[in-house]
Amino acid sequence: MNKKKIATENMWKKYLQSVGEDLNSTDKTYNSWYFGDEEIADTLAKLVVDGKKTGTTSLLCLYELEKESLPKVGDYSIILNYDNTPQCIIKIVKVEIIAFNKVGEEFARSEGEGDLTLKYWRDVHKKFFQMELLPFKKDFCEDMDVVCETFEVVYKALC
């Protein structure tokens, strides 16, 4: 097992201990992942750790195309930076499926990116979603449904 995977598992064990549980008896599970791609993963992970990013958005159709389960309230994730070093653990507190062009200012601000405006959010997400759809030979359109997740940080890496 590589060092990064061990670090991720150790973070999860420490989190469980901090809430009075242990690996052998808990019913809690987690996924581990990084945001976006190499260009933005570390920056977005830092925004989460710093408490500036409390939301994220993904294309609904990608869950089906990639045969992945939709996120749900109560799910845990270990947020990694691009080199797979664990940064923090988040817990989903709200999930909403809505058309891309119906996402509002408040949610755009929760993503913590750029100038925090809806225009900025739409511009960067449209570009990113277009890129994500390329391998599937699908086009992005602004009435596509997106999955808007709101989360809270429940554990941070000790520096």
Residue pairs with C-beta under 8 A, 6 or more apart in sequence:
4 80
4 83
4 84
4 85
4 86
5 84
7 85
7 86
8 32
8 78
8 80
8 84
8 86
11 78
11 86
11 89
11 155
11 157
12 23
12 30
12 78
12 89
13 22
13 23
14 155
15 89
15 154
15 155
16 22
16 23
16 26
16 28
18 155
21 28
28 76
29 76
30 75
30 76
30 77
30 78
30 89
31 75
31 76
31 77
31 78
32 77
32 78
32 79
32 80
32 84
32 86
33 77
33 78
33 79
33 80
34 41
34 44
34 45
34 79
34 80
34 81
34 82
34 84
35 41
35 44
35 45
35 56
35 79
36 44
36 128
37 82
38 82
41 80
41 81
41 82
42 81
42 82
44 53
44 113
45 79
45 80
45 81
45 87
45 88
46 87
47 53
47 112
47 113
48 54
48 79
48 87
48 88
48 90
48 112
48 153
49 79
49 87
49 88
49 153
49 156
49 157
51 153
52 112
53 110
53 111
53 112
53 113
54 110
54 112
54 150
54 151
54 152
55 107
55 110
55 111
55 112
55 148
55 149
55 150
55 151
56 111
56 148
56 149
56 151
57 103
57 107
57 111
57 125
57 146
57 147
57 148
57 149
58 146
58 147
58 149
59 129
59 132
59 133
59 144
59 145
59 146
59 147
60 70
60 97
60 144
60 145
60 146
60 147
61 138
61 144
61 145
62 68
62 132
62 133
63 69
63 70
63 147
65 136
65 138
70 95
70 147
71 92
71 95
71 147
71 149
72 92
72 95
73 92
73 93
73 94
73 95
74 91
74 92
75 91
75 92
76 89
76 90
76 91
76 92
76 154
77 89
77 90
77 92
77 151
78 86
78 87
78 88
78 89
79 86
79 87
79 88
79 89
79 90
80 86
80 87
81 87
86 157
87 156
87 157
88 153
88 155
88 156
88 157
89 153
89 154
89 155
89 156
90 151
90 152
90 153
90 154
91 151
91 152
91 154
92 149
92 150
92 151
93 150
93 151
93 152
94 148
94 149
94 150
95 147
95 148
95 149
95 150
96 147
96 148
97 145
97 146
97 147
97 148
98 145
98 146
98 148
99 142
99 143
99 144
99 145
99 146
100 122
100 125
100 126
100 129
100 142
100 143
100 144
100 145
100 146
101 142
101 143
103 118
103 121
103 122
103 146
103 148
104 118
105 117
105 118
107 121
107 148
107 150
108 116
108 117
108 118
108 120
108 121
108 122
109 116
110 150
111 121
113 120
113 121
113 124
114 120
114 121
114 124
125 146
126 140
126 142
129 140
129 144
130 139
130 140
133 139
133 140
